[in-house]
Amino acid sequence: MRLFVAIQLPEAIKDTLTAMCGGVDDARWREREQLHLTLRFIGDMDGAMARDIDDVLHQIAAPAFSLTLRGTGFFNERKLARVLWAGVEDDAALRHLHKKIQHGLTTIGLQPERRRYHPHVTLARLPGLDPIEAEGYAARYSEYASPPFTVDRFCLFSSHLSREGAIYTLEAEYPLAPEK
């Protein structure tokens, strides 16, 4: 089972992001139901480890918080643009939740992420474009800002690859304490 931990987005924000998906040749745009904010990619796990992951995630206590998506950008790999994304306004509560998830998963033997956490919503995967084209997209939507939304839970998803792309299945939800 291929797993990841994420925050689901409100439907109105998914509508806005979906409307931004277009205008870049050869981009593989995410479907509406694929839009999420990843907290931690876990990878392929057997059933026993998946149960351990669920147990650890159930034990995470953190308060709900407000979050805003802001701006767009892209990731490079070997000097080619590979991913277009919508950014997330820096938020201490989000980073705190990410840290708690990281710590919890390491207690059951999972290796911590090696890359620095860069919260974002993936909008498209690219076949390796000249960054100038990605820069044009990012400039076009540089002023994007979602309305603030409340994050009152995080989720465990499984991912199954198909010919049409990844299919995400919600496996479990973990509520956060109400905002004070």
PESULWO-V890731 format. One record per run of one state. SS is the DSSP state (H for helix, E for strand, L for the rest). FROM is the first residue (numbers start at 0). TO is the last residue. Records with the same first field share a line. If there is no record, write none. Layout:
# PESULWO-V890731
SS: FROM-TO + FROM-TO
This chain:
# PESULWO-V890731
L: 0-0 + 8-9 + 19-26 + 29-30 + 34-34 + 44-45 + 58-61 + 63-63 + 67-67 + 77-78 + 88-90 + 106-118 + 129-129 + 140-143 + 145-147 + 151-151 + 162-163 + 175-175 + 177-179
E: 1-7 + 27-28 + 35-43 + 62-62 + 64-66 + 68-76 + 79-87 + 119-128 + 144-144 + 148-150 + 152-161 + 164-174 + 176-176
H: 10-18 + 31-33 + 46-57 + 91-105 + 130-139
